[in-house]
């Protein structure tokens, strides 16, 4: 999946903000704001939102707190990638609904800072109350604050919406300025929003069936406590702030967050107790019993109100304790109540690192989810081949149909992110997603990029394929083939255990670099078991942990020709032991995504014998794993399509075997017979 959506990790937020390995930027060729605020009355697009009432209400709250400015980030109290409607404070105050950006309000001005992907959108959605700053770094914001805030003034912020790193950056910039940075736990936008703010989610929190978990929650708790005991600094507790940490630890799921099966929560796990901070009304009697919540022993989960986490942590920190945190996901709201001498801070918590390495059962579950996901994607590709030439398919309706196909698969729980369904020039914007109002028709004369994924009880999927139903240009075929070569080169790489992904990422780019091409986003990210589609800390970024057996990562090189087309080929792969000639601790990747590449876009002359061998073996694997699933379900048209699109390369004369004989071969495969 494209990196533009990777907002869940503060490391990534910083990298994207700096433009480091971020998406290809949407160039603002006009250079002028579509608004004209100098006219009387000002000219505004019809899509602009009148925010006068919102700003007036917020400034009243600022006056009560004696603030000169207030900072409003786009995040929640858990540094989540996707946030719920009640956490979309920046969107409410500005009218701008893009997924990245920070708003700052003074008593006389209001500014929004966002990157080039969203400049046009911001101009069309914001009224003249707002200045658009075409920068995203904190230095730009603090420079503006130093100009706009008078000496002796105070700048307020909600500490639960600031990562530790963000707070440190703002604090450092304002430290010697005679401007005070003030932490206020009562969010002022919430107070201004009032009764119109969306309600707290009340959907049930449920336990996964044992069949869909890698191990019981009691084993997981025991494992984390064992790590605490072995830690040289002797932590007495682990504080979990990221939503996927608590969901994974207790094998619980919910629906508070779009695209992610999470619920608002924190966990304080000590050497003798377990405290789960949550909306207790969402837990029924069966789930409470599952958590042993009626007892007080070391394996009994004490249920606490979600809003009481800060006070509980502060009270616990007053004792003779040491609290172990992952600094990437712990907000300043909790960090500031833990004395420095009682804090043990690692970049990632032990839960974040442990869940990244899937056990054998979790691996099998993820593999199974990818087989069913492949069926849904293949059904969609077959449908597109028949219907795109009719001129009746657009990007949005296509994405909706794919969601429908996925929803018909066993154990489906919705999409894992907003589908990127991009035709022609839209695919050159790697972050693009269509809407009901804004989309293009799919055409046989253009490339089509599909980046999508599903949530299933046994796994999370993410796959990208690029196709062309007509006659691609020589350059399009070359670019596609070089992207494919990069995918293959990284997928078949053998590397020493504990090698950083950053060290091997170059293999995905080499074939493009050879001819002066490149892509501007990251090469891959971790993926969870019915958890985050972007699961940190796995991947190929500098902030990721070294690769280890049992990790799943995406591999997704691409190429984007501005204003014309975009290419991305993304697979999910499992890190496995490599078979080498000589003994040693070496690893490689096993691709678990199972959808053929587009033969129409492959220039076989660019492939080496090793590339051909790898590609043909991959397509044979797809036949063996997905073919039986299609034939069992009597998806005969899809089965025939699969067989045709997995023929060995180089291209050879088509088989004359009938569909019936192909089905017979598949049936033997189902029975485990060699064919």
Residue pairs with C-beta under 8 A, 6 or more apart in sequence:
1 417
1 420
1 451
1 453
1 462
1 464
1 525
1 533
1 534
1 554
1 556
1 570
2 23
2 420
2 430
2 431
2 451
2 464
2 521
2 556
2 558
2 568
3 12
3 16
3 21
3 22
3 23
3 430
3 521
3 522
3 525
4 16
4 22
4 23
4 99
4 117
4 430
4 431
4 521
5 81
5 99
5 417
5 418
5 431
5 534
6 12
6 16
6 81
6 522
6 525
6 534
7 13
7 75
7 80
7 81
7 82
7 99
7 100
8 79
8 80
8 81
8 82
8 242
8 532
8 534
8 536
9 79
9 81
9 328
9 329
9 534
9 536
9 537
9 543
10 79
10 163
10 165
10 166
10 328
10 329
11 328
11 536
11 541
11 543
12 536
12 541
12 543
13 100
13 163
14 165
15 21
15 22
15 541
15 542
15 543
16 22
16 23
16 100
16 115
17 115
17 136
17 137
18 137
19 25
19 115
21 520
21 521
21 522
21 541
22 115
22 520
22 521
23 117
23 429
23 430
23 431
23 520
23 521
24 428
24 429
24 430
24 519
24 520
24 521
24 560
24 562
25 115
25 116
25 117
25 520
26 116
26 117
26 119
26 120
26 429
27 116
27 562
28 116
28 119
28 120
28 134
33 123
33 132
34 45
34 120
34 123
34 124
35 42
35 43
35 44
35 45
35 48
35 123
35 126
35 127
35 128
36 42
36 43
37 43
37 128
42 127
42 128
44 127
44 128
45 123
45 124
47 124
47 125
48 95
48 124
48 125
48 126
48 127
49 94
49 95
49 125
49 126
49 127
50 95
50 127
51 93
51 94
51 95
51 110
51 126
51 127
51 129
51 130
52 127
52 129
54 92
54 93
54 192
54 193
55 93
55 105
55 110
55 129
57 192
57 193
57 194
58 70
58 93
58 105
58 188
58 189
58 192
59 105
59 107
60 192
61 188
61 191
61 192
62 68
62 69
62 70
62 105
62 107
62 156
62 188
63 107
65 154
65 156
65 182
65 184
65 188
66 154
67 153
67 154
67 155
67 156
67 182
67 188
68 106
68 107
68 148
68 149
68 150
68 153
68 154
68 155
68 179
69 104
69 105
69 106
69 145
69 148
69 149
69 153
69 154
69 155
69 156
70 104
70 105
70 155
70 156
70 157
70 188
71 102
71 103
71 104
71 141
71 155
71 156
71 157
71 170
72 89
72 90
72 93
72 102
72 103
72 104
72 105
72 161
72 189
73 90
73 102
73 161
73 162
73 166
74 83
74 88
74 90
74 91
74 99
74 100
74 101
74 102
75 83
75 87
75 161
76 83
76 84
76 87
76 161
77 87
77 160
77 161
77 241
77 264
77 331
77 333
78 241
78 242
78 243
78 264
78 329
78 331
79 163
79 241
79 242
79 328
79 329
79 331
80 242
80 243
80 257
80 260
80 262
81 260
81 532
81 534
82 257
82 258
82 259
82 260
82 417
83 257
83 258
84 198
84 201
84 256
84 257
84 258
85 198
86 197
86 198
86 199
86 200
86 201
88 97
89 161
89 187
89 189
89 190
89 193
90 96
90 101
90 102
90 103
91 97
92 189
92 193
92 197
93 103
93 105
93 189
93 192
94 101
94 103
94 110
94 112
94 122
94 125
94 126
94 130
95 125
95 126
95 127
95 130
96 112
96 114
96 118
96 121
96 122
96 125
96 126
96 130
97 121
97 125
98 114
98 117
98 118
98 121
98 122
100 114
100 115
100 117
100 118
100 136
101 112
101 113
101 114
101 115
101 118
101 122
101 136
102 112
102 113
102 114
102 136
102 141
103 110
103 111
103 112
103 113
104 110
104 111
104 113
104 141
104 144
104 145
105 111
106 148
106 149
108 148
109 131
109 148
110 129
110 130
110 131
111 130
111 131
111 132
111 133
111 144
112 122
112 126
112 130
112 131
112 132
112 133
113 133
113 135
113 136
113 140
113 141
114 122
114 132
114 133
114 134
114 136
115 134
115 136
116 134
117 429
117 431
119 132
119 134
122 132
123 132
126 132
133 140
133 141
133 144
138 166
138 169
138 170
138 173
139 169
139 173
141 170
142 169
142 170
142 173
142 174
145 155
145 174
145 179
146 173
146 174
146 177
146 179
149 155
149 179
151 177
151 178
151 179
152 178
152 179
153 179
153 180
154 179
154 180
154 181
154 182
155 170
155 174
155 179
155 180
155 181
155 182
156 182
156 183
156 184
156 188
157 167
157 170
157 181
157 182
157 183
157 184
158 183
158 184
158 185
158 187
158 188
158 333
159 167
159 183
159 184
159 185
159 331
159 332
159 333
159 336
160 185
160 187
160 331
160 332
160 333
160 334
161 187
161 331
161 333
162 170
162 331
162 332
162 333
163 328
163 329
163 330
163 331
163 332
164 327
164 330
164 331
164 332
164 335
164 345
165 327
166 332
167 181
167 332
167 335
170 181
171 181
174 180
174 181
183 332
183 333
183 336
185 310
185 333
190 197
200 264
200 279
201 254
201 255
201 256
201 263
201 264
201 279
201 282
202 279
202 281
202 282
203 254
203 255
203 256
203 282
204 254
204 282
204 283
204 284
204 287
205 252
205 253
205 254
205 263
205 278
205 279
205 282
205 283
205 287
206 252
206 253
206 254
206 287
207 250
207 251
207 252
207 253
207 286
207 287
207 290
208 251
208 252
208 253
208 457
208 530
209 457
210 216
212 365
212 411
212 457
212 458
212 529
212 530
213 251
213 361
214 358
214 359
214 361
214 362
214 365
214 529
215 359
215 361
216 251
217 249
217 250
217 251
217 291
218 299
220 248
220 249
220 250
220 251
220 354
221 249
221 269
221 274
221 299
223 354
224 238
224 249
224 269
224 350
224 351
224 354
225 269
225 271
227 350
227 354
228 235
228 236
228 237
228 238
228 271
228 324
228 350
229 271
231 324
231 344
233 322
233 324
233 344
234 322
235 322
235 323
235 324
235 344
236 270
236 271
236 321
236 322
236 323
237 268
237 269
237 270
237 271
237 316
237 321
237 322
237 323
237 324
238 267
238 268
238 269
238 323
238 324
238 325
238 349
238 350
238 351
239 266
239 267
239 268
239 269
239 313
239 323
239 324
239 325
239 330
239 334
239 349
240 246
240 249
240 266
240 267
240 268
240 269
240 326
240 349
240 351
241 266
241 325
241 326
241 329
241 330
241 331
241 334
242 326
242 329
242 349
242 352
243 257
243 260
243 262
243 263
243 264
243 265
244 260
244 262
244 355
244 528
244 531
244 532
244 535
245 267
245 326
245 329
245 349
245 351
245 352
245 355
246 252
246 265
246 266
246 267
246 276
247 253
247 254
247 261
247 262
247 263
247 265
247 531
248 351
248 355
248 528
248 529
248 531
249 267
249 269
249 351
250 267
250 276
250 291
250 301
252 263
252 287
253 261
253 262
253 263
253 530
254 261
254 262
254 263
254 282
255 261
255 263
256 262
256 263
256 264
257 263
259 414
259 415
259 416
259 417
259 418
259 455
259 533
260 416
260 455
260 531
260 532
260 533
261 413
261 455
261 530
261 531
263 278
263 279
263 282
264 278
264 279
264 306
265 276
265 277
265 278
265 306
266 276
266 277
266 306
266 309
266 334
267 274
267 275
267 276
267 277
268 274
268 275
268 277
268 309
268 312
268 313
268 316
269 275
270 316
270 321
271 298
272 298
273 296
273 298
273 300
273 302
274 298
274 299
274 300
274 301
274 302
275 301
275 302
275 304
275 312
276 291
276 301
276 302
276 303
276 304
277 304
277 305
277 306
277 308
277 309
277 312
278 303
278 304
278 305
278 306
279 305
279 306
280 303
280 305
283 291
283 293
283 303
288 294
288 303
291 300
291 301
291 303
292 299
292 300
292 301
293 300
293 301
293 302
293 303
294 300
296 302
304 312
309 334
310 333
310 334
310 337
313 323
313 334
313 337
313 338
314 337
314 338
316 323
317 323
317 337
317 338
317 339
317 342
321 342
322 342
322 343
322 344
323 338
323 342
323 343
323 344
324 344
324 345
324 346
324 349
324 350
325 334
325 335
325 338
325 343
325 344
325 345
325 346
325 349
326 345
326 346
326 347
326 348
326 349
326 351
326 352
327 335
327 345
327 346
327 347
328 347
328 348
328 352
328 536
328 537
328 543
329 348
329 349
329 352
330 345
335 343
347 537
347 543
348 536
348 537
348 545
352 536
352 537
353 537
353 545
355 528
355 531
355 535
356 526
356 535
356 537
356 538
356 545
356 548
356 551
357 548
357 549
357 550
357 551
358 366
358 529
358 550
358 551
358 552
358 574
359 550
362 529
362 550
363 550
363 574
365 458
365 459
365 529
366 458
366 459
366 460
366 527
366 529
366 552
366 572
366 574
366 592
367 459
367 574
367 592
368 458
368 459
369 411
369 454
369 456
369 458
369 459
369 460
369 461
370 459
370 461
370 572
370 592
370 593
370 594
371 594
371 625
371 626
371 629
372 409
372 410
372 411
372 456
372 629
373 406
373 409
373 453
373 454
373 456
373 461
373 463
374 463
374 593
374 594
374 595
374 622
374 625
374 626
374 629
375 409
375 626
375 629
375 630
375 633
375 635
375 638
376 402
376 405
376 406
376 408
376 409
376 454
377 402
377 405
377 450
377 452
377 463
377 465
377 595
378 595
378 626
378 630
378 638
378 641
378 642
379 405
379 635
379 638
380 398
380 401
380 402
380 405
380 450
381 465
381 467
381 595
381 641
382 637
382 638
382 641
383 401
384 393
384 398
384 442
384 448
384 467
384 469
385 469
385 641
387 393
388 442
388 443
388 444
388 448
388 469
389 444
389 469
391 441
391 443
393 441
393 442
394 434
394 439
394 440
394 441
394 442
395 421
395 422
395 423
395 426
395 434
395 439
395 440
395 441
395 442
396 421
396 434
396 435
396 436
396 439
397 439
398 421
398 442
398 450
399 419
399 421
399 433
399 434
399 452
402 419
402 421
402 450
402 452
403 414
403 415
403 419
406 412
406 414
406 415
406 454
407 414
409 454
409 456
410 456
411 456
411 457
411 458
412 454
412 455
412 456
413 454
413 455
413 456
413 457
413 530
414 454
414 455
415 452
415 453
415 454
415 455
416 453
416 454
416 455
416 460
416 461
416 462
416 533
417 452
417 453
417 462
417 533
418 433
419 433
419 450
419 451
419 452
420 430
420 431
420 432
420 433
420 449
420 450
420 451
420 452
420 464
421 433
421 434
421 448
421 449
421 450
421 452
422 429
422 432
422 433
422 434
422 448
422 449
422 450
422 451
422 566
423 440
423 441
423 442
423 443
423 446
423 447
423 448
423 449
424 440
424 443
424 446
424 447
424 448
424 564
424 565
425 563
425 564
425 565
426 432
426 434
426 440
426 566
427 447
427 448
427 449
427 466
427 560
427 565
427 566
427 567
428 560
428 561
428 562
428 563
428 564
428 565
428 566
429 560
429 566
430 520
430 521
430 558
430 560
430 566
430 568
434 440
442 448
443 470
444 469
444 470
445 470
446 468
446 470
446 565
447 466
447 467
447 468
447 472
447 476
447 565
447 566
447 567
447 601
448 466
448 467
448 468
448 469
449 464
449 465
449 466
449 566
449 567
449 568
450 464
450 465
450 466
450 467
451 462
451 463
451 464
451 568
451 570
452 462
452 463
452 464
453 460
453 461
453 462
453 463
453 533
454 460
454 461
455 530
455 533
456 530
457 530
458 529
458 530
459 529
459 530
460 527
460 528
460 529
460 530
460 531
460 532
460 533
460 535
461 527
461 572
461 593
462 527
462 533
462 554
462 570
462 572
463 570
463 571
463 572
463 593
463 595
464 556
464 558
464 568
464 569
464 570
465 569
465 595
465 597
465 598
466 480
466 566
466 567
466 568
466 569
466 598
466 601
467 598
467 600
467 601
468 476
468 598
468 600
468 601
469 600
472 480
472 600
472 601
474 603
476 565
476 567
476 601
477 601
477 602
477 603
478 515
478 603
478 606
479 512
479 517
479 559
479 561
479 567
480 559
480 567
480 569
480 598
480 601
480 602
480 603
481 601
481 602
481 603
481 606
481 607
482 511
482 512
482 514
482 515
482 517
482 559
482 606
483 511
483 512
483 519
483 557
483 558
483 559
483 567
483 568
483 569
484 569
484 597
484 602
484 615
485 511
485 606
485 607
485 611
486 507
486 508
486 509
486 510
486 511
486 512
486 557
487 508
487 555
487 556
487 557
487 569
487 571
488 611
488 614
488 615
489 507
489 508
489 510
489 511
490 504
490 505
490 507
490 508
490 523
490 555
490 557
490 589
491 555
491 571
491 573
491 589
491 591
491 614
492 588
492 589
492 610
492 614
493 504
493 507
493 588
493 589
494 578
494 580
494 586
494 587
494 588
495 503
495 504
495 547
495 578
495 586
495 587
495 588
496 584
496 585
496 586
496 587
497 546
497 547
497 548
497 549
497 585
497 586
497 587
498 546
498 547
498 548
499 546
499 547
499 587
500 542
500 544
500 546
500 547
501 523
501 524
501 538
501 539
501 540
501 541
501 544
501 546
501 547
501 553
502 540
502 541
502 542
502 544
504 540
504 547
505 523
505 524
505 540
508 523
508 540
508 555
508 557
509 518
509 519
509 523
509 557
512 518
512 519
512 557
512 559
517 559
518 559
519 557
519 558
519 559
519 560
519 568
520 560
521 558
522 539
522 540
522 541
523 539
523 540
523 555
523 556
523 557
524 539
524 540
524 553
524 554
524 555
524 556
525 534
525 535
525 536
525 538
525 539
525 553
525 554
526 532
526 534
526 535
526 536
526 537
526 538
526 539
526 544
526 551
526 552
526 553
526 554
527 533
527 534
527 535
527 538
527 552
527 553
527 554
527 572
528 535
528 552
535 552
536 543
536 544
537 543
537 544
537 545
538 544
538 545
538 547
538 551
538 552
538 553
539 553
539 554
540 553
547 553
547 575
547 587
548 575
548 587
549 575
549 576
549 577
549 587
550 574
550 575
551 574
551 575
552 572
552 573
552 574
552 575
552 592
553 572
553 573
553 575
553 589
554 570
554 571
554 572
554 573
555 570
555 571
555 572
555 573
555 589
555 591
556 568
556 569
556 570
556 571
557 568
557 569
558 566
558 567
558 568
558 569
559 566
559 567
560 566
560 567
569 597
570 593
571 591
571 592
571 593
572 591
572 592
572 593
573 589
573 590
573 591
573 592
573 593
574 589
574 590
574 592
575 587
575 588
575 589
576 587
576 588
576 589
576 590
577 586
577 587
577 588
578 586
578 587
578 588
580 586
591 618
591 621
594 621
594 622
594 625
594 626
595 622
596 619
596 622
596 642
596 645
596 646
597 615
599 645
599 647
599 649
599 651
602 649
604 612
604 649
604 650
604 651
607 615
607 649
612 649
612 650
615 649
616 648
616 649
619 645
619 646
619 647
619 648
620 646
620 648
622 642
622 646
623 642
623 643
623 646
623 666
623 669
624 669
626 642
627 639
627 642
627 643
627 666
627 669
628 666
628 667
628 669
628 670
630 638
630 639
630 642
630 666
631 639
631 663
631 666
631 667
631 670
632 670
636 659
636 663
639 659
639 662
639 663
639 666
640 659
640 662
643 662
644 654
647 654
647 655
665 675
668 674
668 675
669 675
